[in-house]
Every structure is written in C-alpha cells, then in structure tokens.
Amino acid sequence: MAEKLDVTPQEPAEEIGGDTPAQPEEPATTPDPQPEEPAPFPPAGHRSERFDTIRPDGTRVTVTRDIDTGEQHVTEA
C-alpha cells in the first residue's frame, strides 16, 4: 500500500535573529483625482441613431442610441 503524502498548508518560516528595527511606513500620497473625460458615445465604428422627442412632462430631449449594443443616452435639448 502506498503512503499518503501530507498536503497540509504550511506556515511561512520565521527568520531567527538579526533583529532589524521596523522601518516606519511612509504615508501614501495620492495625486488629486482628475475628472475623467467621458468616453465618446457611441464608440467609434458603432452604428447609431439620434432623434429629438418630448418626455411625458413636456421636456424636449435628444435620444442617441447605439444600434450595435442597444445602449442609449438621453440629453435635454
């Protein structure tokens, strides 16, 4: 009969001696977030349609629809 192998996960070995003082962590500096430019809609190469219509509340809007994905954006005209 074959012996079973021990596949229990092992803890990483700790180094003994060589006490080095812990280095203080420098505070992470993050640059000021810049507003991202929105991606063009519809993306280049996609077929699209655009039309003006009126919402039920009477507001005039322009609908831009990406025919390839079905996604649409509505903006007030």
C-alpha positions as CSV (number, residue, x, y, z in Angstrom):
1,M,0.0,0.0,0.0
2,A,1.3,3.5,-0.9
3,E,2.0,6.1,1.8
4,K,-0.2,9.1,1.9
5,L,1.5,12.5,1.4
6,D,0.9,15.3,3.9
7,V,-0.6,18.1,1.9
8,T,-1.4,20.4,4.8
9,P,-0.6,24.0,4.1
10,Q,2.5,25.2,5.9
11,E,3.1,28.5,7.7
12,P,6.0,30.5,6.2
13,A,9.2,30.1,8.1
14,E,10.2,32.9,10.5
15,E,13.8,34.1,10.5
16,I,15.5,33.8,13.8
17,G,18.0,36.6,15.0
18,G,19.0,39.6,13.0
19,D,16.6,41.9,14.8
20,T,16.2,44.8,12.5
21,P,14.2,47.7,13.7
22,A,10.9,48.0,11.8
23,Q,11.0,50.7,9.1
24,P,8.3,53.3,9.6
25,E,5.9,53.3,6.7
26,E,5.7,56.4,4.7
27,P,2.3,57.8,4.2
28,A,1.0,57.1,0.7
29,T,0.5,60.2,-1.3
30,T,-2.2,60.1,-3.9
31,P,-2.4,62.7,-6.6
32,D,-5.5,64.8,-6.7
33,P,-8.1,63.0,-8.7
34,Q,-8.6,64.5,-12.1
35,P,-12.1,64.4,-13.6
36,E,-12.1,61.8,-16.4
37,E,-13.3,62.7,-19.8
38,P,-16.3,60.6,-20.6
39,A,-15.8,58.1,-23.3
40,P,-17.3,59.2,-26.6
41,F,-20.8,57.9,-27.2
42,P,-21.3,55.9,-29.3
43,P,-17.8,54.4,-29.7
44,A,-16.1,54.9,-33.0
45,G,-17.2,52.4,-35.5
46,H,-20.6,51.7,-33.9
47,R,-23.8,52.5,-35.8
48,S,-26.0,55.0,-34.1
49,E,-29.2,57.0,-34.5
50,R,-30.2,60.3,-32.9
51,F,-33.6,61.9,-32.7
52,D,-35.5,64.6,-30.8
53,T,-38.6,63.8,-28.8
54,I,-40.6,65.1,-25.8
55,R,-40.8,63.5,-22.4
56,P,-44.2,63.0,-20.8
57,D,-43.5,66.1,-18.6
58,G,-43.1,68.2,-21.7
59,T,-39.3,68.5,-21.6
60,R,-37.6,68.4,-25.1
61,V,-34.8,65.8,-25.2
62,T,-32.4,64.3,-27.7
63,V,-32.0,60.5,-27.7
64,T,-28.8,59.0,-29.0
65,R,-28.9,55.2,-29.4
66,D,-26.1,52.8,-30.2
67,I,-27.7,50.4,-32.6
68,D,-24.9,47.8,-32.1
69,T,-25.3,47.5,-28.3
70,G,-28.7,49.0,-27.6
71,E,-27.3,51.4,-25.1
72,Q,-28.8,54.9,-25.3
73,H,-28.2,58.3,-23.8
74,V,-30.9,61.0,-23.3
75,T,-29.9,64.6,-23.0
76,E,-32.1,67.7,-22.6
77,A,-32.2,69.6,-25.9
